[in-house]
Each structure stands twice: as C-alpha cells, then as structure tokens.
C-alpha cells in the first residue's frame, strides 16, 4: 500500500478537480493507496476535507491545534499511515512533480527527494556550498543534508518508522542522505509549488561563494606566498596561516548552525513528560463523521512509535483509536443498568433467604413445642410418683 500524505496550509482552489487529478496520477502507478490530509484547526476551508474524508474509503483527515508546526503535522501523519511507502507532499505541489516522483519509484528507487532546478553554473556554486555545509554538519554531530525540499519526498516505510521512533530528529531524518542501503534519487523541476514561493538564491549559493573566496586566500597563504619567497615561510605568514585556518573552522561551524537552525526553525516540541506536544482536535475517516477530542498526542498514539507498518498491527491500532475516542466523548457519568437476569437472580436469592428464615422460624417453634411437651411429661411423671408415694403410705397405715 502507498500512503499519500498531504499537508494542507494553502487555500483550496478547484477542490474536486485537484483531488481527482491527484488520484488519477497516483492510480496510474499504484492502485492500493490511502490518502491522509493534515490541517490545522484555524484552516478556513477544512469543511470540504471533512466531507471528503468521511465519504470516501481509505481517506483520513487529521486536524491539529493551530500552535502545531509543519514538522509536527508531518510526524502525526506518518504515525497514522499504514502503507509500506509514504508519498509526502503539500496541497499546492505541482502535479508534474508528483508524477516525476512516482516515475522514480517505478524505477525501483526507495527514497526520492525533490529539488528546484538550477542553471549549471548556479548548481556548481551550490555544490561547493553544500560540501562545506555537510562538513560543518559532521563537525556539530549532524547527518549530511541533501538540501532538498523537506515537505515533498517519497520515503520507504522503514524510514517512516524510524522518524516516528525519533520525533526530535524528524526534520534531520527526512532530509538526510545517509540511508546507504536504500536506492535513492533526486527529482529537479523548475516549479515545485503553485502558491508557496521558492527562493531563487539559496543559502548554499552564498556559502559556496564564501567557500571559494576563503579557499583562494588559503591557497595564496599556503602555496603562492612561499613560491615567491624562495619556498620559505616567514614567521608572520605561519601565524597568519594558523589564524586563517582556525577562523575558517569557527566560521564554518557558526554558519552551519545558522543555516540548520533556519531550515529546522519549526522543531518538534517535547513536553515536560518527554512526549511530543502535538494536540489532535479532530480525526475523521470513512464511516466516522466527526470525532472531537483534546489530548496530548503521546497519550493516544505512543504505541505506534515502536510498531511496524504491517496491516494486522494497524487494524488493531484503528480499533484502539476508536475505543479511545468513544471513551473520551462519554463525559457523562455512566449508569449501571441492571439486566432482567440479574433481577431474577436477586429475587430468587431473596425468596431463598425468606424460605430459609421461615424454615428456621418453624424449626425454632418445633423445638420450643418439644421443650414444653418434655416439661409437661416430667411434671406428669413427678405427679404420678407423688401419688404413688401417697397411696403406699395410706396402705401402710391401714395395716
């Protein structure tokens, strides 16, 4: 199964046409698909997505709190995906880009990244800047970056699992090229988004020019100067060369941190309890018109982090989600209604108790009667003895 994960932040224009065009392109390459829309609560046109998710099978709509950022939206969508592969894109992604990504997938690529197409000269400068940037990332302990679009890519299910298991590194794991065991490719297009602007000059081109100037100065100090000085380094040249190398290292680390901070400016936030602070407002899917709840993301979907994307596990997860949401909505205190069988059992118990008490009372009455009759018999026996004694005394007197 292929999961189409769409983050929606731009206005919806020709909603039905855009949705049908999305499906037409994807169904040409894959028939077993699911579609997940992720929006924020303050998105003005989410009613159309509500209707779509509730009426069409294999469709979902996840509405997050307006304070959640794009990385948290993507993380939430990945945690709900059931596909062995995930195609991540935005609502205003050009359909041509989506089609090119699917073509790369058909060729056997398991990871496909998207990058804006540049001229050959600009591309050369950016490659120099990218090599310097990745060197700086290694110095600060980060994975190397392809500097592609972080919100559009095709990823293998194992990568999606890894991202869900490490939410803090969500952005870094999406943009890295360190998955050596997976076949990778890059799609380059002139226009990537319909509404979202892409910068003509990126940070990589600026860093590339700075790297070229720095390298020329370093070469002049290390090679050209001694060549014109009888291959002898003066003491001030050695000091200048040492300072230049140290300054270049610190400058590279500082610029790398600033660029990485800008690219990952919407980091995934972690609450005090160590869980992801993503708040789900609504989760709507086929057959369920609307489910409203306000709770922390980790309390509801933390079990999804360590689970695989197999179909059996995901069915169990869906059942767990349904039970959780229904329990959340039952805010009224529950009344323990008694069944008719319980009533019959209790009435039978009452009657048995009554019969036992009646038996006990009758037995006590019988014992009391027996005691009274025994007393009467004893009285009669004593009275007969007294009479016999009297008669014996009378006979003696007569003699």
C-alpha positions as CSV (number, residue, x, y, z in Angstrom):
1,X,0.0,0.0,0.0
2,X,1.1,3.5,-0.8
3,X,0.2,6.3,1.6
4,X,-0.4,9.8,0.1
5,X,0.3,12.2,3.0
6,X,-0.9,15.7,2.1
7,X,-0.2,18.7,4.4
8,X,-2.7,21.5,3.7
9,X,-1.9,25.1,4.5
10,X,-2.6,27.0,1.3
11,X,-6.1,27.9,0.0
12,X,-8.1,25.2,-1.8
13,X,-8.8,26.2,-5.4
14,X,-10.9,23.9,-7.6
15,X,-11.1,21.4,-4.8
16,X,-12.7,18.5,-6.6
17,X,-10.6,18.9,-9.7
18,X,-7.4,19.0,-7.8
19,X,-8.3,15.9,-5.7
20,X,-9.3,13.9,-8.8
21,X,-6.1,14.9,-10.6
22,X,-4.1,13.7,-7.6
23,X,-5.8,10.3,-7.7
24,X,-5.6,9.9,-11.5
25,X,-1.8,10.4,-11.4
26,X,-1.3,8.1,-8.5
27,X,-3.6,5.3,-9.7
28,X,-1.6,5.1,-12.9
29,X,1.3,3.8,-10.8
30,X,-0.4,2.3,-7.8
31,X,-3.9,1.0,-7.1
32,X,-3.6,0.1,-3.4
33,X,-3.5,3.6,-1.8
34,X,-4.7,5.6,1.2
35,X,-4.9,9.4,1.5
36,X,-4.3,11.3,4.7
37,X,-4.9,15.1,4.9
38,X,-3.4,17.0,7.8
39,X,-4.5,20.6,8.5
40,X,-4.6,23.0,11.4
41,X,-7.7,24.0,13.4
42,X,-7.6,27.5,12.1
43,X,-7.7,26.4,8.4
44,X,-10.8,28.1,7.0
45,X,-11.7,25.6,4.3
46,X,-11.4,22.3,6.2
47,X,-15.2,21.5,5.8
48,X,-14.5,20.3,2.2
49,X,-11.8,17.9,3.6
50,X,-14.2,16.8,6.3
51,X,-16.8,15.7,3.8
52,X,-14.2,14.0,1.6
53,X,-12.7,12.0,4.5
54,X,-16.0,10.8,5.8
55,X,-17.5,9.8,2.4
56,X,-14.5,8.1,0.6
57,X,-12.9,4.9,1.8
58,X,-9.1,4.9,2.6
59,X,-9.3,8.7,3.4
60,X,-8.5,10.4,6.6
61,X,-8.5,13.9,7.9
62,X,-6.4,14.9,11.0
63,X,-7.0,18.4,12.4
64,X,-4.3,19.7,14.8
65,X,-4.1,22.6,17.1
66,X,-3.2,25.9,15.4
67,X,0.0,26.1,17.5
68,X,1.4,22.9,16.0
69,X,4.0,23.4,13.2
70,X,4.7,21.7,9.9
71,X,7.1,19.1,11.3
72,X,4.6,18.1,13.9
73,X,1.9,17.8,11.2
74,X,4.1,15.5,9.1
75,X,5.0,13.4,12.2
76,X,1.3,13.0,13.1
77,X,0.5,11.9,9.5
78,X,3.4,9.4,9.4
79,X,2.3,7.8,12.6
80,X,-1.2,7.2,11.2
81,X,0.0,5.9,7.8
82,X,-0.5,2.2,7.0
83,X,1.4,2.0,3.7
84,X,4.7,0.3,3.1
85,X,5.7,3.5,1.3
86,X,4.7,7.2,2.0
87,X,4.5,9.9,-0.6
88,X,4.7,13.2,1.3
89,X,3.6,16.4,-0.4
90,X,1.6,19.6,0.1
91,X,-1.8,20.6,-1.4
92,X,-0.2,23.1,-3.7
93,X,2.5,20.8,-5.0
94,X,2.7,20.8,-8.8
95,X,1.2,17.5,-10.2
96,X,4.1,17.2,-12.6
97,X,6.5,16.9,-9.6
98,X,4.3,14.2,-8.1
99,X,4.3,12.3,-11.4
100,X,8.1,12.5,-11.7
101,X,8.5,11.2,-8.1
102,X,6.2,8.2,-9.0
103,X,8.3,7.5,-12.1
104,X,11.4,7.3,-10.0
105,X,9.6,4.9,-7.7
106,X,8.6,2.7,-10.6
107,X,12.3,2.5,-11.5
108,X,13.0,0.9,-8.1
109,X,14.0,3.9,-6.0
110,X,13.0,3.7,-2.4
111,X,13.9,7.3,-1.5
112,X,13.1,10.1,-3.8
113,X,13.9,13.8,-3.0
114,X,12.8,16.9,-4.8
115,X,14.9,20.0,-5.5
116,X,14.4,23.1,-7.5
117,X,16.2,23.0,-10.9
118,X,19.1,25.4,-11.3
119,X,21.4,26.5,-14.1
120,X,24.7,24.6,-14.4
121,X,26.8,27.5,-13.1
122,X,24.5,28.0,-10.0
123,X,24.4,24.3,-9.5
124,X,28.2,24.2,-9.4
125,X,28.4,27.0,-6.8
126,X,25.7,25.3,-4.7
127,X,27.6,22.0,-4.8
128,X,30.6,23.7,-3.3
129,X,28.5,25.3,-0.6
130,X,26.7,22.0,0.1
131,X,30.0,20.2,0.6
132,X,31.1,22.9,3.0
133,X,27.7,22.7,4.8
134,X,27.9,18.9,5.2
135,X,31.4,19.2,6.5
136,X,30.1,21.6,9.2
137,X,27.2,19.3,10.0
138,X,29.7,16.5,10.7
139,X,31.6,18.8,13.0
140,X,28.5,19.5,15.0
141,X,27.3,15.9,15.0
142,X,24.5,16.0,12.5
143,X,23.8,13.9,9.4
144,X,24.7,15.2,6.0
145,X,21.9,17.1,4.2
146,X,20.8,17.0,0.6
147,X,19.3,20.5,0.9
148,X,16.1,19.3,-0.9
149,X,12.5,20.3,-0.2
150,X,11.7,18.8,3.3
151,X,7.9,18.7,2.7
152,X,7.9,16.7,-0.6
153,X,9.5,13.3,-0.9
154,X,8.9,9.5,-1.3
155,X,10.1,7.5,1.7
156,X,10.3,3.8,2.5
157,X,8.2,2.5,5.3
158,X,11.3,1.8,7.3
159,X,12.3,5.4,7.2
160,X,8.8,6.5,8.3
161,X,9.1,4.0,11.2
162,X,12.5,5.5,12.2
163,X,11.1,9.0,12.1
164,X,8.2,8.1,14.3
165,X,10.6,6.4,16.8
166,X,12.8,9.5,16.9
167,X,10.4,12.5,16.7
168,X,13.1,15.0,17.9
169,X,15.1,14.3,14.7
170,X,12.1,14.3,12.4
171,X,13.5,17.0,10.1
172,X,17.0,15.7,10.1
173,X,15.9,12.1,9.2
174,X,13.7,13.4,6.4
175,X,16.4,15.4,4.7
176,X,19.5,13.1,5.2
177,X,21.1,11.0,2.5
178,X,22.8,8.6,4.9
179,X,20.5,5.6,4.1
180,X,23.2,3.8,2.1
181,X,21.2,0.6,2.0
182,X,18.3,2.2,0.1
183,X,18.3,3.2,-3.5
184,X,17.9,7.0,-3.8
185,X,17.2,9.5,-6.5
186,X,16.5,13.3,-6.9
187,X,13.8,15.0,-9.0
188,X,14.6,18.5,-10.2
189,X,11.9,20.8,-11.5
190,X,11.6,24.5,-12.4
191,X,8.4,25.0,-10.5
192,X,7.6,22.9,-7.4
193,X,4.7,24.7,-5.7
194,X,1.8,26.6,-7.1
195,X,1.5,29.1,-4.3
196,X,4.4,28.6,-1.9
197,X,7.4,30.7,-3.3
198,X,10.8,29.1,-3.6
199,X,13.9,31.4,-3.2
200,X,15.9,32.0,-6.3
201,X,19.2,32.3,-4.4
202,X,19.6,29.8,-1.5
203,X,22.0,29.7,1.4
204,X,24.0,27.1,-0.4
205,X,25.0,29.5,-3.2
206,X,26.0,32.2,-0.7
207,X,28.0,29.6,1.3
208,X,29.5,28.4,-2.0
209,X,30.9,31.9,-2.9
210,X,32.3,32.4,0.7
211,X,33.9,29.0,0.5
212,X,35.5,29.8,-2.9
213,X,36.9,33.2,-1.5
214,X,38.2,31.5,1.6
215,X,39.9,28.7,-0.3
216,X,41.6,31.2,-2.6
217,X,43.0,33.1,0.3
218,X,44.1,29.9,2.0
219,X,45.9,28.8,-1.2
220,X,47.6,32.1,-1.6
221,X,49.0,32.0,2.0
222,X,50.0,28.3,1.9
223,X,51.3,27.9,-1.7
224,X,51.7,31.2,-3.6
225,X,53.4,33.2,-0.9
226,X,56.3,30.7,-0.3
227,X,56.6,30.2,-4.1
228,X,57.6,33.9,-4.5
229,X,59.7,33.9,-1.3
230,X,62.2,31.2,-2.2
231,X,60.0,28.5,-0.6
232,X,60.5,30.0,2.8
233,X,57.7,30.8,5.3
234,X,58.2,33.9,7.4
235,X,57.0,33.8,11.0
236,X,54.1,36.2,10.3
237,X,53.0,34.1,7.3
238,X,52.8,31.0,9.6
239,X,50.9,32.9,12.2
240,X,48.5,34.3,9.6
241,X,48.0,30.8,8.1
242,X,47.3,29.3,11.5
243,X,44.8,32.1,12.4
244,X,43.1,31.8,9.0
245,X,42.6,28.1,9.4
246,X,41.2,28.4,12.9
247,X,38.9,31.3,11.9
248,X,37.7,29.3,8.9
249,X,36.8,26.4,11.1
250,X,34.9,28.5,13.6
251,X,33.2,30.4,10.8
252,X,32.1,27.2,9.1
253,X,30.6,25.9,12.4
254,X,28.8,29.1,13.1
255,X,27.3,29.4,9.5
256,X,26.3,25.7,9.6
257,X,24.4,26.2,12.8
258,X,22.6,29.2,11.5
259,X,21.6,27.5,8.2
260,X,20.5,24.4,10.0
261,X,18.6,26.5,12.6
262,X,16.8,28.3,9.7
263,X,16.0,25.1,7.9
264,X,14.7,23.4,11.1
265,X,13.1,26.6,12.5
266,X,9.9,24.6,13.3
267,X,11.4,21.9,15.5
268,X,9.2,19.2,17.1
269,X,8.4,20.2,20.6
270,X,8.7,17.9,23.5
271,X,6.6,18.2,26.7
272,X,7.9,18.0,30.2
273,X,7.0,14.4,30.4
274,X,9.2,13.6,27.4
275,X,6.4,13.1,25.0
276,X,5.6,15.0,21.8
277,X,3.3,18.0,22.4
278,X,1.0,17.5,19.4
279,X,-2.6,18.2,20.1
280,X,-5.2,16.5,17.9
281,X,-8.5,18.3,17.6
282,X,-10.3,16.1,15.1
283,X,-9.7,12.7,13.4
284,X,-12.2,12.0,10.7
285,X,-12.2,8.9,8.4
286,X,-14.5,6.8,6.3
287,X,-17.6,5.8,8.2
288,X,-16.9,8.2,11.1
289,X,-18.4,11.6,10.5
290,X,-16.6,13.5,13.2
291,X,-14.6,12.8,16.3
292,X,-13.6,15.7,18.6
293,X,-11.0,15.4,21.3
294,X,-8.3,17.4,23.0
295,X,-5.4,15.5,24.4
296,X,-1.7,15.1,24.1
297,X,-0.5,13.2,21.0
298,X,1.6,10.8,23.0
299,X,-1.2,9.6,25.2
300,X,-3.1,8.4,22.2
301,X,-0.5,7.2,19.6
302,X,2.6,6.4,21.6
303,X,2.1,2.7,20.9
304,X,2.6,3.5,17.2
305,X,6.2,4.5,17.6
306,X,7.6,1.0,18.1
307,X,5.2,-0.9,16.0
308,X,5.7,-1.9,12.4
309,X,3.6,-0.8,9.5
310,X,2.0,-4.2,8.9
311,X,-1.7,-4.4,8.1
312,X,-2.6,-6.6,11.1
313,X,-1.0,-4.2,13.6
314,X,-2.6,-1.2,12.0
315,X,-6.1,-2.8,12.2
316,X,-5.6,-3.3,15.9
317,X,-4.4,0.3,16.2
318,X,-7.5,1.6,14.4
319,X,-9.7,-0.4,16.9
320,X,-7.8,1.1,19.8
321,X,-8.2,4.6,18.4
322,X,-12.0,4.1,18.0
323,X,-12.3,2.9,21.6
324,X,-10.2,5.7,22.9
325,X,-12.2,8.4,21.2
326,X,-15.5,7.0,22.3
327,X,-14.4,6.9,25.9
328,X,-13.2,10.5,25.7
329,X,-16.6,11.6,24.4
330,X,-18.5,9.9,27.2
331,X,-18.2,12.7,29.6
332,X,-21.5,12.0,31.4
333,X,-21.3,9.6,34.4
334,X,-22.3,6.1,33.4
335,X,-25.3,4.5,34.9
336,X,-25.0,0.8,35.8
337,X,-28.2,-0.6,34.3
338,X,-29.4,-3.9,35.7
339,X,-30.4,-6.7,33.4
340,X,-33.5,-8.9,33.8
341,X,-31.4,-12.0,34.6
342,X,-29.7,-10.1,37.4
343,X,-33.1,-9.1,38.7
344,X,-34.3,-12.8,38.6
345,X,-31.2,-14.0,40.4
346,X,-31.6,-11.4,43.1
347,X,-35.3,-12.2,43.5
348,X,-34.5,-15.9,43.7
349,X,-31.9,-15.1,46.3
350,X,-34.5,-13.1,48.2
351,X,-37.0,-15.9,48.1
352,X,-34.4,-18.4,49.1
353,X,-33.5,-16.2,52.0
354,X,-37.1,-15.9,53.0
355,X,-37.7,-19.6,52.8
356,X,-34.5,-20.2,54.9
357,X,-35.8,-17.8,57.5
358,X,-39.2,-19.4,57.5
359,X,-37.6,-22.8,57.9
360,X,-35.5,-21.5,60.8
361,X,-38.5,-20.0,62.5
362,X,-40.6,-23.2,62.1
363,X,-37.7,-25.2,63.4
364,X,-37.4,-22.9,66.4
365,X,-41.1,-23.2,67.0
366,X,-40.9,-27.0,66.8
367,X,-38.0,-27.1,69.3
368,X,-40.0,-24.8,71.6
369,X,-43.0,-27.1,71.5
370,X,-40.9,-30.2,72.1
371,X,-39.3,-28.5,75.1
372,X,-42.8,-27.6,76.5
373,X,-44.1,-31.2,76.0
374,X,-41.0,-32.6,77.7
375,X,-41.6,-30.3,80.7
376,X,-45.2,-31.5,80.8
377,X,-44.1,-35.1,80.7
378,X,-41.7,-34.6,83.5
379,X,-44.4,-32.8,85.6
380,X,-46.8,-35.8,85.0
381,X,-44.1,-38.2,86.0
382,X,-43.3,-36.4,89.2
383,X,-47.1,-36.1,90.0
384,X,-47.5,-39.8,89.4
385,X,-44.6,-40.5,91.7
386,X,-46.1,-38.3,94.4
387,X,-49.5,-40.1,94.0
388,X,-47.8,-43.5,94.3
389,X,-46.0,-42.4,97.4
390,X,-49.2,-41.2,99.0
391,X,-51.1,-44.4,98.2
392,X,-48.2,-46.5,99.6
393,X,-48.3,-44.6,102.8
394,X,-52.1,-45.0,103.1
395,X,-51.8,-48.8,102.7
396,X,-49.2,-49.0,105.4
397,X,-51.4,-47.1,107.9
398,X,-54.3,-49.4,107.3
399,X,-52.4,-52.5,108.1
